Amino acid sequence: MTVSKNQNSPILVVLCAFGLAAFLVLVIYPNYRTLKEVDRKITALNEEIVSRQTLVPIYARLMQKAGNVISSHLKAPEQSSLALAETARLAELFQEIADPTGMTLESVVPDAEAVTPRAERLRVDVAFGGNFLPMQALIDAIAAQPFVDRIDAISITNENTKKRISLALTLFLRPSESNNKGA
């Protein structure tokens, strides 16, 4: 059976049309969608760049207004220790440190299990409330205290209108003198 060229021609056209449609659906359309997505991301990034450029002068003014100069290094004061009896006035000591920065002392919680007559270190959890702008000054003031060994942890929370900074500190502690005499 011989098939004439006229009969193959419509089948060939349909096959070519089907091949072209498959090519469009399988190759061109996914690339088109990807290109549209990339264009959308580029537009979003350009908008973010513009918004950040408008925020730069505001941020500069805020930093200038706050007067915060980030210290390149912390001061290393002469180290001294607190007497065990002085630990009763820790809240008063930390409130005096916080007063110049405008922050308020919320709590001072010493590690009661670690307080022994021979202890040389005392771990204390201290929490302050207030504005975050003077936070660097507060941390510098705490680190400059002669009885502070180190700042172990810093936690900052901002819940609705309540702003809070919590510090875990290790303080130098002078062992009780009454037990040292008997030992």
Helices and strands as residue ranges (DSSP letters): H 5-23, I 24-28, H 29-66, E 82-83, G 84-89, H 90-98, G 99-101, E 104-110, G 112-114, E 121-129, H 135-143, E 148-159, E 162-174, H 177-182
